[in-house]
Amino acid sequence: MGQHASSAACQDVAVTNTAQTPLIAGRLCIHQVMMRLSELRPVFHSEADLQQSFARVLWETDPTIHTRLEARQLDKREYLDLLAIGPET
């Protein structure tokens, strides 16, 4: 999620900071994903519920993005809540 793109990547979304819009897996505009998620699920019951719903929206929006929940890091002491990997990343 560290890559950025111009506002063209976030068509249909009013973004205040259009100079550098964060992308998920180098492909999806975070603002579009969050707007879709808020339409589908305005309230979550737990962190796991949010993670599952977020991963589902990513998959529905772009099936080429693979997600992993609670991905173990190399040092095996830490977990990443959600990992999103696109075909180019």
ABEGO torsion letter per residue (X at the ends): XABBBBAAABBGBBBABAABBBBBGGABBAAAAAAAAAAABABBABAAAAAAAAAAAAAAABAABBBBBGBBBAAGABBBABBBBBAAX
